Amino acid sequence: MTAATAHSVPIPHSDEQIPVIGFGSGTSWQWKKKASESTAVSADKPSNVDPDLVQSIVDALETGFSHVDTAEFYTTRPDVGQAVNDYLKKHPEKKRSDVFVTDKYNSHPPDTPNVLADGSIRGPYASLKQGLQLMKLDYIDLFLLHTADTPDGLSLEDAWREMIRLRDEGLVKNIGVSNFDVPHLQQLQKATSVLPQVLQLEFHPYLQNQSPGVHEFCRNNNILIEAYGPLVPITKAKEGPLIPLLAELTAKYGVSETQILLKWAHSFGVVTVTTSSKIERMKDILGVFDLELSAEDLKKITDVGNSWFFRAFAIPPLPTWDEQLKKERNVLNI
Ligand SMILES: NC(=O)c1ccc[n+]([C@@H]2O[C@H](COP(=O)([O-])OP(=O)(O)OC[C@H]3O[C@@H](n4cnc5c(N)ncnc54)[C@H](OP(=O)(O)O)[C@@H]3O)[C@@H](O)[C@H]2O)c1
């Protein structure tokens, strides 16, 4: 049997811990927010919030989540900041350090010019400073480059140097990247000798390696993997071959498909980021801490997952690896 899932795990090169389940504010939330004039952010209303999203994040914190994921691209920084501050105000016994906030720099967020008033290029440093203002927070626990793309005039190496500066100055506690393949990770390493502490990537049974060699590289270089899209087999890829096995396992263990999929991801030592707009599902997600699955059942999920391939988030340049990945299955079994 697997061990029970720990509530948090150490972040490499740090004294900090990260809660193993993050609550996402991307997913459908960002599109709902962007679609309505009353909630969308714009140059003159950068702090606009979607009250439903704020309430949902407060609900998640009340339910027991302690890690919230946002990104400049989602435009949900103000909502996350308001929810965290409202929650802390309502619970004076809680400290800022009881909530872990992940944020991400993006090269082309909506309605945001990349050339600043002084003619410089808006990189992670300026982005984070603005993010702290929008969130009304003093620091961010984990700041990520959302993708390996940078705006014209800013190299990836210089963007990473800005991330290092943010950590040196204490404005962010930990730094990482998202959707990076091995060549891009090596590019950072070559330029600065500093590797990300965390890599956030798509991970579920149908995409066991987001790009070739990336899990192995992270294992060998002490980079913690954080998985988004852990529920893809029951959301965007319902036609996949896991459905009958998930039905069998939910009956056997008396738990939801959600818990089975999260437990599968946790069994590889990764942190997961999921979300739900429904309080019942939030509670169910947190029920995964009590679940133990047999090694045989975990392997069945891995093997059935390996018989299919599905990428839900086609973030450039990752799909260029698809044909190679389809030939290189079975990376988690070695
Ligand atoms: N770094 C990146 O590039 C990146 C990319 C994607 C996502 N993310 C982050 O990761 C977070 C989670 O991503 P994700 O949405 O892909 O995660 P996910 O955990 O795979 O899916 C969560 C979604 O599944 C739905 N869901 C939950 N249980 C379900 C069930 N039993 N049947 C049908 N639908 C169900 C939820 O909808 P309900 O509200 O209906 O429960 C929610 O919309 C995002 O919010 C974002 O913060 C990061």
The ligand as an SDF file (V2000), in Angstrom:
LIG
                    3D

 48 52  0  0  0  0  0  0  0  0999 V2000
    1.1150   26.6130  -15.3910 N   0  0  0  0  0  0  0  0  0  0  0  0
    0.2070   26.4520  -16.3230 C   0  0  0  0  0  0  0  0  0  0  0  0
    0.4410   26.6610  -17.5190 O   0  0  0  0  0  0  0  0  0  0  0  0
   -1.1730   25.9770  -15.9110 C   0  0  0  0  0  0  0  0  0  0  0  0
   -2.0400   25.4310  -16.8710 C   0  0  0  0  0  0  0  0  0  0  0  0
   -3.2810   24.9790  -16.4560 C   0  0  0  0  0  0  0  0  0  0  0  0
   -3.6760   25.0990  -15.1300 C   0  0  0  0  0  0  0  0  0  0  0  0
   -2.8350   25.6770  -14.2140 N   0  0  0  0  0  0  0  0  0  0  0  0
   -3.2600   25.8730  -12.8010 C   0  0  0  0  0  0  0  0  0  0  0  0
   -3.7330   24.6610  -12.2960 O   0  0  0  0  0  0  0  0  0  0  0  0
   -5.0830   24.8240  -11.8450 C   0  0  0  0  0  0  0  0  0  0  0  0
   -5.8490   23.5330  -12.0560 C   0  0  0  0  0  0  0  0  0  0  0  0
   -5.8240   23.2100  -13.4420 O   0  0  0  0  0  0  0  0  0  0  0  0
   -6.8950   22.2580  -14.1170 P   0  0  0  0  0  0  0  0  0  0  0  0
   -8.1920   22.9300  -14.1790 O   0  0  0  0  0  0  0  0  0  0  0  0
   -6.3370   21.7640  -15.3760 O   0  0  0  0  0  0  0  0  0  0  0  0
   -7.0000   21.0840  -13.0190 O   0  0  0  0  0  0  0  0  0  0  0  0
   -7.8290   19.7680  -12.9190 P   0  0  0  0  0  0  0  0  0  0  0  0
   -7.7090   19.3750  -11.5080 O   0  0  0  0  0  0  0  0  0  0  0  0
   -7.4090   18.7840  -13.9420 O   0  0  0  0  0  0  0  0  0  0  0  0
   -9.3440   20.1590  -13.2570 O   0  0  0  0  0  0  0  0  0  0  0  0
  -10.1150   20.9650  -12.4110 C   0  0  0  0  0  0  0  0  0  0  0  0
  -11.4650   21.0760  -13.0730 C   0  0  0  0  0  0  0  0  0  0  0  0
  -12.0900   19.8070  -13.0220 O   0  0  0  0  0  0  0  0  0  0  0  0
  -13.4610   19.9540  -12.7680 C   0  0  0  0  0  0  0  0  0  0  0  0
  -13.8620   18.7470  -12.0650 N   0  0  0  0  0  0  0  0  0  0  0  0
  -13.5010   18.3490  -10.8330 C   0  0  0  0  0  0  0  0  0  0  0  0
  -14.0470   17.1570  -10.5500 N   0  0  0  0  0  0  0  0  0  0  0  0
  -14.7740   16.8020  -11.6150 C   0  0  0  0  0  0  0  0  0  0  0  0
  -15.5900   15.6860  -11.9300 C   0  0  0  0  0  0  0  0  0  0  0  0
  -15.7510   14.6910  -11.0640 N   0  0  0  0  0  0  0  0  0  0  0  0
  -16.1760   15.6510  -13.1380 N   0  0  0  0  0  0  0  0  0  0  0  0
  -16.0290   16.6550  -14.0230 C   0  0  0  0  0  0  0  0  0  0  0  0
  -15.2690   17.7540  -13.7820 N   0  0  0  0  0  0  0  0  0  0  0  0
  -14.6530   17.8120  -12.5950 C   0  0  0  0  0  0  0  0  0  0  0  0
  -13.5690   21.1910  -11.9210 C   0  0  0  0  0  0  0  0  0  0  0  0
  -14.8130   21.7950  -12.2060 O   0  0  0  0  0  0  0  0  0  0  0  0
  -15.9230   22.1270  -11.0960 P   0  0  0  0  0  0  0  0  0  0  0  0
  -15.7270   23.5760  -10.7560 O   0  0  0  0  0  0  0  0  0  0  0  0
  -17.1880   21.8640  -11.8190 O   0  0  0  0  0  0  0  0  0  0  0  0
  -15.7190   21.1990   -9.9290 O   0  0  0  0  0  0  0  0  0  0  0  0
  -12.4220   22.0550  -12.4490 C   0  0  0  0  0  0  0  0  0  0  0  0
  -12.8990   22.8860  -13.4860 O   0  0  0  0  0  0  0  0  0  0  0  0
   -5.6110   26.0080  -12.6460 C   0  0  0  0  0  0  0  0  0  0  0  0
   -6.7170   26.6240  -12.0330 O   0  0  0  0  0  0  0  0  0  0  0  0
   -4.3900   26.8890  -12.6760 C   0  0  0  0  0  0  0  0  0  0  0  0
   -4.2950   27.5930  -11.4540 O   0  0  0  0  0  0  0  0  0  0  0  0
   -1.5900   26.0780  -14.5850 C   0  0  0  0  0  0  0  0  0  0  0  0
  1  2  1  0
  2  3  2  0
  2  4  1  0
  4  5  1  0
  4 48  2  0
  5  6  2  0
  6  7  1  0
  7  8  2  0
  8  9  1  0
  8 48  1  0
  9 10  1  0
  9 46  1  0
 10 11  1  0
 11 12  1  0
 11 44  1  0
 12 13  1  0
 13 14  1  0
 14 15  2  0
 14 16  1  0
 14 17  1  0
 17 18  1  0
 18 19  2  0
 18 20  1  0
 18 21  1  0
 21 22  1  0
 22 23  1  0
 23 24  1  0
 23 42  1  0
 24 25  1  0
 25 26  1  0
 25 36  1  0
 26 27  1  0
 26 35  1  0
 27 28  2  0
 28 29  1  0
 29 30  1  0
 29 35  2  0
 30 31  1  0
 30 32  2  0
 32 33  1  0
 33 34  2  0
 34 35  1  0
 36 37  1  0
 36 42  1  0
 37 38  1  0
 38 39  2  0
 38 40  1  0
 38 41  1  0
 42 43  1  0
 44 45  1  0
 44 46  1  0
 46 47  1  0
M  CHG  2   8   1  16  -1
M  END
$$$$
